Each structure stands twice: as C-alpha cells, then as structure tokens.
C-alpha cells in the first residue's frame, strides 16, 4: 500500500529554497531513489537526497536539510522566485 505524507512550505530559505514542515522522521522509511515523489504547486520532483548532495546546477532536488526537514531547491537558482511558490503551499511526498 502506498505511503503519503502531506505538509506545507513552512519558510523560504535565503537562497529561495522551500523549507517544509515535513520532518526527516516522517520519511525515514521512504526510498531515496526515483520511487519517491515530491509534489507541490503543480510541480513534481523525484528522489530524496542527503545534504550535501552533488546534483548539477539547475536541477530540482528534494533533500533532508541539516535541521531535519525536507527542503526543495533548484541548485543555484531561487525556486521560490522561479516558480512563484510561497509559504503555506501544500507539499505531498509519496512512495510505494
């Protein structure tokens, strides 16, 4: 049975990343590969990375930040500015 965690964007990081209220413990048993999907504001990315990661510039990445929350970024760009995503936007993480 698929698993799903729903939260929201709690704050916008200094680099324009989306810091969610979803804690690392909520996705502890989730896969870290393309089987996990992170959806928000009509957009989606797959995979969940540890921080730091080595993904290339302009790649949308969901990661577990040093504070223990799921954070979504576009490497080297402001995701919030580029896509117009604001605080309180719904975020859904799902996996098989």
C-alpha positions in Angstrom: 0.0 0.0 0.0 1.4 3.4 -1.0 2.5 5.8 1.7 1.9 9.5 1.7 3.0 12.4 3.9 1.4 15.8 3.5 2.7 19.1 4.8 3.4 22.6 3.6 6.1 25.1 2.9 7.0 26.5 6.3 9.5 29.1 5.1 11.5 30.3 2.2 15.3 29.8 2.6 17.8 32.6 2.0 18.6 31.0 -1.4 14.9 30.7 -2.4 14.6 27.0 -1.4 11.3 25.7 0.0 11.8 24.5 3.6 8.8 22.3 4.5 7.4 21.3 7.9 7.9 17.7 7.0 10.4 16.1 9.4 13.0 13.6 8.5 11.4 11.1 10.8 8.2 11.2 8.7 10.1 9.9 5.7 12.7 7.7 7.4 11.4 4.5 5.8 11.0 6.2 2.3 13.3 5.1 -0.5 15.9 7.7 -1.6 15.5 6.9 -5.4 13.0 7.7 -8.1 10.3 5.7 -6.3 9.7 8.7 -4.0 7.8 11.6 -5.4 7.5 15.2 -4.0 4.7 17.3 -5.4 3.9 21.0 -4.7 2.2 23.8 -6.5 1.6 21.8 -9.7 5.3 20.7 -9.9 7.0 17.5 -9.0 10.5 16.1 -8.4 11.6 12.6 -7.6 14.3 11.2 -5.2 15.2 12.4 -1.8 18.9 13.3 -1.2 21.0 13.9 1.9 22.7 17.3 2.2 25.2 18.0 0.9 24.4 16.4 -2.5 26.3 16.5 -5.8 23.4 17.3 -8.2 24.3 19.6 -11.1 23.3 23.3 -11.4 19.6 23.9 -12.4 18.4 20.5 -11.1 15.3 20.4 -8.8 16.2 18.5 -5.7 14.4 17.4 -2.6 16.8 16.9 0.3 17.0 16.3 4.0 18.5 19.5 5.4 20.8 19.9 8.5 17.8 20.9 10.7 16.0 17.6 10.0 13.3 18.9 7.5 12.6 18.2 3.8 13.8 21.1 1.7 13.3 21.6 -2.0 15.6 23.6 -4.2 16.8 24.2 -7.7 20.5 24.0 -7.5 22.0 27.5 -8.0 18.6 29.3 -8.5 15.8 30.6 -6.4 13.0 28.0 -6.6 10.5 30.3 -4.9 11.2 33.2 -7.3 11.3 31.0 -10.4 8.1 29.1 -9.7 6.2 31.7 -7.5 5.9 29.2 -4.7 5.0 30.8 -1.3 4.8 29.8 2.4 1.8 27.6 3.1 1.9 25.9 -0.3 0.9 22.2 0.1 3.6 19.6 -0.3 2.9 15.9 -0.7 5.5 13.2 -0.5 4.5 9.7 -1.7 6.2 6.3 -2.2 5.2 2.7 -2.8 
